[in-house]
Amino acid sequence: SMKVMLAILTVIALAVCPAAAAGADTVTYTCTYDSYSNEKGLHKVQDAFKLVFTVDKAREAARSVGPNGPIDVDLLYSPEGGLTFVEAVDGGKVLVTSIDRQEKSVHSRNIILQGRVASSQYYGSCSKR
């Protein structure tokens, strides 16, 4: 039957290309942020601000996917549900993005710029696929 043939072809494809099977263990979070706060108060984001993360559930590894390619980030799971990505960037910058069970998100930047603390926090939501 057609179902049996399709099942056989799927098994062959996964045997020949195991990376295809790994794709099933990868989740992508696409987050958009519409407001942020800094030392001057709460503001609306003027230009679209989006972050994309991939999580390899089998390896428990995460990456931030940006214009310069993927960057490995630390992945922390919350016992109550949700997760946090932590990225330490050259020059003492720390970027932290948390996503809760309702897919609400906060992205915090702690940066030292010209010898002074420059921090901001973005508020938005994510979709998962």
N, C-alpha and C positions, 0 to 999 in steps of 0.2 A: 504494500500500500504506500501511498505518498507519505504518510506520517512516519512509517518505518524508514523509508529512504531518507527523509529529512533528518531523522535521529542519527542515522549512520553517517551522513555527511557532516553533521555537527560534531560527532565524536572524532571523525577523521580530521576536521579542521582544528579542533582543540589539541589533538595529538601533534599535528604538524606545526601549529602556531600557539604555543602555550601562553604567549603574551595576551592573546584574545581572552583567555580565561581570567587572567589577572585583572582585565578591565572591569569585570563584574565586582571586584573588591575595591574599586576606586569610586569615591564619592566626590563630587565637585560642589563647592559652596560658592555662590555668586552673591556678593553683598553690595548693596547700594546705600548711600548715606545722604540724608537731606538736611541735616543740621549739625552744628558743632559748637563747642564752647571753648573759650580760652580765657586769659586773664581779663579780657574786656567784656565778657558776657556770652550770651547765646546768640548764634547767627544762623541764617539759612545758607546752605551751600549754593554758591553761584554757578559753578560748572559741575557737571555730573561727576561724582566721585564713586568709583566702583573698585572693589577688591575681589579677587578670585583665589580660592584655596582648593587644593586637591588633597584628599586623604586616602592613603593606601591602607585599608583596614587590615589586610593580612600582615603587613610589615609594621603597622602602627606608626607610620611615617607621614609627614605632611609637607606640602610645598606651597609657597605663595607664587602665583603665576602672574607675572607682570610683563611690561613691554621689553624688558631685557632678558626674558626667559624665566624659567622656574628657579626659585631659591628655597633651599631646605629651611624649614622653621620647626621649632619645638611644638609638640602637640601635647596638651594637657586635657584630660577628661574630667568633668565635674561628676562627683558621685550622684548628684541629684539630676543629672542629665545636662546636656550641653557640652561645649568644649571651648578651649582657648588656644590660640596660636601665638607664639612668642618669637619675635625676630630681633636679634641683636645685630645692629648695623655698624660698620666701621665708623669711628669717630664718637663712640659713646651714645649712639642713638638706640633706643629701645621702643619697638612697636608691638603692641599687644592688641589682639582682636578676640573678643569673646562672643559666642553665639549661644543663646539659650534654647530650651526645648521648643519654644514658640517661634524660633528663628528670628528673634529680635537680636540686634547686635550693637556692640559698642567697640570702637577702634580708638585706642589711646596712643598718643605719641609723646614720648619723653625725650627731648632733644636738647643738647647744649649747642647753642649757636652763637658764635663770636664770644665764647666764654660765659654766656648767660643761659639760664634755663628757658626753653621755649616749649611749652606743653600745649596739647590740644586734645580734645575728645570728640569723636564723631558718633552720631546716633543714626541708626537705620535698621534695615532688615535684610535677610538672606533668603535665597531659594536653594534647595538641595536637589541634585539629580545624580 
